[in-house]
Amino acid sequence: MEKFSAFAEAEDCRLDGDKEEISNLFNKEIEVLAYRIMPSKAVKGKKCLQLQYRHAGEDRLYILFSNSEVLMRQAEQYKEHMPFSTVIRKRGSYYTFS
């Protein structure tokens, strides 16, 4: 009999962590651990970033969801540097790592 794991394709699994609002993170240092980009459930036809992180110096994992095009682009562009330490800042109408 075959094992399921031998023929099943891996699904794009959710990242673990407690959900936190992005507004709670402004100007606080975090350690970005992983991310995934998926179709948004809130806005049809848009993408959504799921970001896994922890607060600097802590072990507890958190996740946030954002439709921020800038954060998605930065996560993709710098994925080979993960994990990395950063601060999320609100610049006018958009969010950015800095």
Buried (B, 14 or more C-beta within 10 A) or exposed (E): EEEEEEEEEEEEEEBEBEEBEBEEBEEEEBBBBBBBBEEBEEEEEEBBBBBBBBBEEEEEBBBBBBBBEBBBEBBEEEEEEEEBEBBBEBEEEEBBBE
